[in-house]
Amino acid sequence: MQQIALDIGLASGPTLENFFVGSNQAVLQHLRLWVDQHNSHSNCSSVPTYLWGDSGSGKTHLLKAVQQALRDAGASVGWLDPAVQALPAFNEQWAVLLLDDVHMYTPVQQQTAFNWFVNAQTHQRGLLAAGALPPAELPLRDDLRTRLGWGHLFGLQTLSDLERRGVLRQVADARGLFLSDEVMAFMQTRFARDLGSLMALLDRLDSYSLQTKRAATIPLIKDMMDES
């Protein structure tokens, strides 16, 4: 059965509070402490943190959540991901550096990331990176791959089908949207099963249900998709 990946924005941006933690409590606690230290400028460490896991495990969510939390506190943050083509030089005003999807970096982006690493150590800046693989398995230049493995390492676990279903139920109930077991099973088998896509689908389903004044049913979902 073909799965459909939906590119629909969430109603609210990623935060540490709306990260569904599952088995990833340790990394969430670490990042909360990390953000608090850099916001308060107390006991800030330049030891890097690296997160890895499958697509849908929440890596980008966590990096964007950290970025927003620091920006909300007035900090300047350096960000690099594979989509960044105009590669910025290291800025001494940056409080921390965030590197997302490092496994997809081009050679030029790898050079930029390595330069950021060196400057982060020199200027005692925090660095948080994420990729699909453990550091030793990354298809990167040796000096960058080695540095990504220097510090705190966390392998993220994706939510199980049961945990994702529990999240859907919790969020739908909070919105006053009833999802039957049949509807949730349909959502998990006919569409992309990562939590981000399912939450985007739920957001769209909620809006469509309110717009049409119809209950959330399988026929409603099919009608919604037919209008896409």
C-alpha positions in Angstrom: 0.0 0.0 0.0 1.6 3.3 -1.0 2.3 5.8 1.7 1.7 9.5 1.1 4.2 12.0 2.5 2.4 15.3 3.3 4.2 18.6 3.3 1.9 20.6 5.6 3.0 23.0 8.2 2.2 22.4 11.9 0.0 24.8 13.8 2.9 25.7 16.1 6.6 25.5 15.7 8.9 22.9 17.3 9.6 23.4 21.0 11.1 21.2 23.7 7.7 21.1 25.3 5.8 19.7 22.3 8.5 17.1 21.6 6.8 13.7 22.2 9.6 12.0 24.1 8.9 8.3 24.0 12.1 6.6 24.9 14.2 9.7 24.5 13.9 11.2 28.0 17.7 11.4 28.4 18.3 13.5 25.4 15.4 15.8 26.2 16.8 16.4 29.7 20.3 17.0 28.3 19.0 19.6 25.8 16.9 21.4 28.4 20.0 21.7 30.7 22.1 22.7 27.6 19.7 25.5 26.7 19.4 26.7 30.3 23.2 26.9 30.6 23.7 28.9 27.4 20.8 31.2 28.2 22.2 32.0 31.6 25.8 32.0 30.4 26.7 29.7 33.4 28.9 26.7 33.1 28.7 26.7 29.3 30.6 23.9 27.8 32.1 23.7 24.3 31.9 19.9 24.3 29.7 19.1 21.3 26.5 17.1 21.4 25.5 14.8 18.5 22.1 13.2 17.9 21.5 10.5 15.4 18.5 8.4 14.4 16.1 7.4 11.6 14.0 9.9 9.7 11.0 10.8 11.9 12.9 10.3 15.2 12.7 14.0 15.9 16.3 15.3 15.3 15.3 18.4 13.3 12.5 19.1 15.7 14.9 19.2 18.6 17.5 21.4 16.8 14.8 23.8 15.7 13.4 23.8 19.3 16.8 24.6 20.7 17.2 27.4 18.1 13.9 28.9 19.0 14.5 28.7 22.8 17.9 30.5 22.4 16.5 33.1 20.1 13.6 33.8 22.5 16.3 34.5 25.1 18.0 37.0 22.7 20.9 34.8 21.7 22.3 34.7 18.1 22.5 31.2 16.7 24.5 29.8 13.7 22.5 27.2 11.6 23.7 24.9 8.8 21.8 22.3 6.9 22.1 20.8 3.4 19.7 23.4 2.0 22.0 26.3 3.0 24.0 27.2 -0.1 25.3 30.7 0.9 27.6 29.3 3.5 28.3 31.9 6.3 31.6 32.3 8.0 31.8 31.8 11.7 30.4 34.7 13.6 31.8 35.5 17.0 28.3 36.8 18.0 26.9 33.3 17.8 26.2 31.8 21.2 25.8 28.3 19.7 26.1 26.5 16.4 23.5 24.0 15.1 24.3 21.5 12.3 21.4 19.5 11.0 21.4 16.5 8.6 25.2 16.4 8.5 25.2 13.1 6.6 24.0 15.0 3.6 26.6 17.7 3.6 28.5 18.5 0.4 32.3 18.7 0.5 32.0 22.5 0.7 29.5 22.3 3.5 31.8 19.9 5.3 34.6 22.4 5.1 32.3 25.1 6.6 31.2 22.7 9.4 34.8 21.9 10.2 35.7 25.6 10.3 32.7 26.1 12.7 33.9 23.3 14.9 37.4 24.7 15.2 36.0 28.2 16.0 33.5 26.7 18.5 36.4 25.2 20.4 38.5 28.4 20.2 35.7 30.7 21.3 34.1 28.3 23.7 30.8 28.1 21.9 28.2 25.3 22.2 27.7 23.0 19.2 24.8 20.7 18.6 24.6 18.5 15.5 22.4 15.8 14.1 22.6 13.1 11.4 21.1 9.8 10.3 24.0 7.7 11.4 26.4 7.3 14.4 29.6 9.4 13.9 31.8 6.5 12.9 29.5 5.6 10.0 29.0 9.1 8.6 30.1 9.6 4.9 32.1 12.7 5.9 35.8 13.8 5.9 37.7 12.2 8.7 38.4 15.3 10.7 34.8 16.3 10.8 33.5 12.8 11.5 36.0 12.5 14.4 34.9 15.8 15.9 31.2 14.8 15.8 32.1 11.9 17.9 34.1 13.8 20.5 31.3 14.7 23.0 27.8 13.7 24.1 26.2 11.2 21.8 22.5 10.3 21.8 20.8 7.7 19.5 17.1 8.8 19.1 14.4 6.1 19.1 11.4 6.5 16.9 8.0 6.2 18.5 6.3 2.8 18.2 3.0 2.5 16.3 1.3 2.2 19.7 3.0 5.3 21.0 2.2 7.3 17.8 -1.4 6.2 18.1 -1.4 7.4 21.7 -0.1 10.8 20.7 -2.7 11.1 18.0 -5.4 10.3 20.5 -4.1 12.8 23.0 -3.8 15.7 20.6 -7.1 14.9 18.9 -8.9 14.8 22.3 -7.4 18.1 23.3 -8.9 19.6 20.1 -12.3 18.0 20.7 -11.8 15.8 17.6 -12.9 12.2 18.0 -10.8 9.7 16.1 -12.1 6.1 16.1 -9.7 3.2 16.1 -10.6 2.6 12.4 -9.7 6.2 11.5 -6.4 6.0 13.3 -5.6 2.7 11.7 -6.4 4.2 8.3 -4.2 7.2 9.0 -1.2 5.0 10.0 -1.5 2.6 7.1 -2.4 4.9 4.2 -0.1 7.9 4.9 3.5 8.4 6.0 3.8 7.0 9.5 6.4 9.3 11.0 4.9 11.5 13.7 5.5 14.8 11.9 3.5 13.7 8.9 0.7 12.2 11.1 0.5 15.4 13.1 0.3 17.5 9.9 -2.5 15.2 8.7 -4.3 15.6 12.0 -4.0 19.4 11.7 -5.5 19.3 8.2 -8.2 16.8 9.2 -9.3 19.0 12.1 -9.6 22.1 9.9 -11.4 20.2 7.2 -13.8 18.7 9.7 -14.7 22.1 11.1 -15.0 23.6 7.6 -17.4 20.8 6.4 -19.1 20.3 9.8 -18.6 16.6 9.5 -17.2 14.1 11.9 -13.7 12.7 11.3 -14.3 9.5 9.4 -12.5 7.6 6.7 -14.9 8.9 3.9 -14.1 12.5 5.2 -10.3 11.8 4.9 -10.8 10.5 1.3 -12.9 13.5 0.4 -10.2 15.8 1.9 -7.5 14.1 -0.2 -9.6 14.2 -3.3 -9.8 18.0 -3.0 -6.0 18.3 -2.6 
